[in-house]
Amino acid sequence: MPEGHTLHRLARRHQKLFARRPVRVTSPQGRFADSAALLDGQVLTRAEAHGKHLFHTFAADLVVHVHLGLYGTFDEGELPAPEPRGQLRMRLVGETHFADLRGPTACELLTRAEVKAIRDRLGPDPLRRDFDPDRVYARLAKSSSPLATLLMDQKVISGVGNVYRAELLFRHHLDPQTSGRALDRGTWDAMAADLVALMKDGVRKGRIDTVRPEDDPRRKGLAPRKDRHGGEVYVYRRAGLPCHVCGTTVLTVTHQARNLFWCPTCQS
């Protein structure tokens, strides 16, 4: 599932390509056809993200809410747009570019009030200007659940997925099973600042890079190991391989139906 930096990149891109101008909106698949007809030709005023949710705000108090889920994708290109193919849920056409949405978990037309209700259920987003690490820590400090659970809970903090969870815990030498209430405030402050920097870097690059220069495996004569997101990582999807720092074999276990990766030495 795309993590928060991906949605913020999409929001920035759509803001640049389509915002403040009339946009053609269609649903070749038909599942979004009635809503698309209401929006077609209206001005897209703003595209923004909160966590793993994308919002396109149009005039007349109408907002398209998109959650990509596991299979959703947005593709774009320059005009003219090709003939629609496959299960194309929504197509946006601006002055110079088009964007095609396929396979989302959610693509729905909401009012601003309904959007507010969604956002009120979400935790602070490290990539938004209103990010409040104090609010996150208040939730963590009250919970006996492990950090591996809490960091993936979108009601606690928005936009963190499996990659950022594993890498953040490694970078701060934390056992994933450490409870939220056992996390001291100083450690959280360092983690929060680190997470903001990592996710902003992800927005800029379009990939997740978490390995510090001093831990680059190439310094030890080893080939770099990039994950499928295109970035250099410490433990994510590296089960069975040596840790970049200590050489211990990276472990994995299923945690709440997701694979969790960690180094038993660096994160003891």
N, C-alpha and C positions, 0 to 999 in steps of 0.2 A: 504494500500500500504506500502511495506517495507520502512523504513526510512534509512538515509544514513549509520548508524552504521551497518545495516544488510549487505549492499553491501560491506563495508570495511571488515567485517568478512569473507564474501565469498572470496573476493580477497586474503586475507591473507591465507585462507585455500587452495585455488587453487594454490597459489604461492608455498606453502609448498608441496602439493601433486603432482603437475604436472610440475612445471616450470623447465626449463633447461634440459628437457628430451623430447624425441619423444612421441607424444600423438596420440592415435587412435581417430579419430573423425568420427562419423556417425550421420545420421538423420533417425531413424527408421520410423518416421512419414512421411518423404519424403519432407517436406516443406523447409528443409535446405540442401537437399541432394547434390546439385551441389557444394555449398560452402564447405560442409563437405569433399567432394572428393578432393578438392584442398588442404585442410589442413591435411588430414589423413596422419599420419606418420611424420609430421613436428615437429620441436622442439617448444614448447611453451616457449617463452622467458620471458614473464612477464604477471602477472595478477594484475590489479589495478582498483580502483574505483574513480569516481568523482561524488559526490552527489549520485543520485539514478541510476547512470549508471555504468555498469561493462564492462571492456575492457580486452580481452585476446589477447595479441600480439604474433603473430607467425613470422617466417622468411618471407622473400620475400614481406615485406611491407603489410602484411595482418593482420587485426584486427577484431576479433569477438566482436561486440557491442551488449550487452544485457541490456534491460530495463524490469524488471519483471512486472511492472504495478500492477494491482490489484490482478491478479490471478497467476502470474508466481512463480515457485518454483524451487530450486535446491536441489536434494537429492543425497546423496553419500553413498558409502559403500565399503567394502573391496572386492577384487577380490576372486573368479570369480563373474562377474556381472550376475544377473538373466536375463532371456529372457525379451526383451523389452515388455512393456505392455502399452496400452492406447496411448494417443497423446504425444509421446516422441519426442520433437523437436530436441534435440541434446544430444548425449552421448559422454563424454570424458572418455577415458580409459588410465590410466597411468601404472606404474610398479606395484603398489600395490592396487590402488583404482580406482573407477569409479565415475563419477558425471553425473546425469541426469537432464536435463532442460525440464520443462513442462510449458505450458501456458503463455509464456512471451508476453508482448506487442511488443517487438522488439527482434529479433535475426537475425543479418545481418552481412555480411562480408564487411568490409570497408578498404579503404587505410588509411595510417597515416594522409594524408591531410584531408580526410573526417572526421576522428576522431577529428582532430584539430578544424574543423569547428563546431562540436558539442560542444566541450569543450569551445570554444570561446563564445558560447551563454550562457554558464552557469556562475552563480555567484561563488564567492570563497567558497570553501568547508572547514568547520571547522576541518575536520579530515585529511586534507592534509598539508604537510609542508609549502606549498606556500600560506596558508590561509592569506588573507589580510583584516583585520577588517576595515582598513581605506577606502578601496574600497567599502565595504558594507555600511559603514556609509554615504559615499558620495551619494549613491543611496537613502538611507533612508531619509536623510536630505533635499532632493529635492522634496520629494513626499508628497502630501496631503492625500494619501491613508492610511487607518488604518494599524497599525502594524499587525493585524490579517491577512491582505491580503499580506503585504510585506514579512513577514517571511515565507510564503508558496510559494512565487514567486521564482522559481529556477533560474531566471535571476538575482535576487538580492543576494540570498545566497543559496547554493546547499546542499541538503541532509536533510533539516529541513522539517518534515512532521507534521501531525496533533497533535501527542503526544508532540513532543519537542516544538512546537509552544505554546500549551496551558500551558505546565509546565514552560517554560521559562518566559512567561508573568506573571504567578502567582508568581514565585520566586522573581520577581523584582517589584511586586505590581503595575503592569500596566494594565489599562483598555484596553482590546483588540481593542477598537475603537480609541485609541490615534493615531493621525496622525504621520507619519514618521518625518515630519519637526518639530513636537513638542518634539521629543526625544532629550534630551541633550547629549552631547558627553560623559560626565562622566558615565551616566547611561548605554549608549551603551557599553563603555569599560568594565564595570562590567558584562553586559549581554554576551558579546562576550567571555570573559574569562570563564564564567560559562558554556556557551554552549559547548565550547571546552572540558571542564572537564566532563560534562555530557555525551557527545557523545563518548569520549574516554572510559568512564566507561561502556557505552553500548556495545562498541566493545569487551571489556574484558569479560563482563558478559553474553552477548547475550540477554540482556533485558534492559528495560529502568527503572531505579530507580531514582526518583527525590526528594523524601521526606527526609528532613534533620533529623538527629537523634533526635533533640529536638522536632520534630513534629510527631514522630512515634506514631500512634494511640494507640499502645500497652501501651504507658506510661500513657494513660488515661483510661486504662482498656478496650479498644475497640479492636475488632478483626482487624487484618490488612486487607486492601482491595487492592488486586492485580488486575491489569487490565489483559486483555487477552494476553498481551505480556509478562506477568510473573513478572512485576515489581510493586513496590509500588509508587503510583502517588498521586498528590494533587487533581487535578480536572478532568483530562481526563477520560471520560466515568463514571463520578461520579455524573451526574445530579440527583437532588432530594435527595442527601445524604449530611450530614453535612460536612462543611469544616473542615479539620484536625486542622486548626489554630484557627478559630474564632467560628465555629459551625454554621455559616450561610449556608443556603441551596445552594448548587452549582447549577448554571443555565446553560442552553444550548440554542443555537439558530442556525439555519442554516445560514452559512456565505459562500457565493460562492459555494454552493452545498456540503459543508462539515459541520459537526457538530463542533461547537465551544463551549468550556466549560470554565467557569470562576466563581470566587467568587465575588459577587457584593460588599462585604464589604472589603475584602483584596485588591481588585483591583479597588477601587472606584477612 
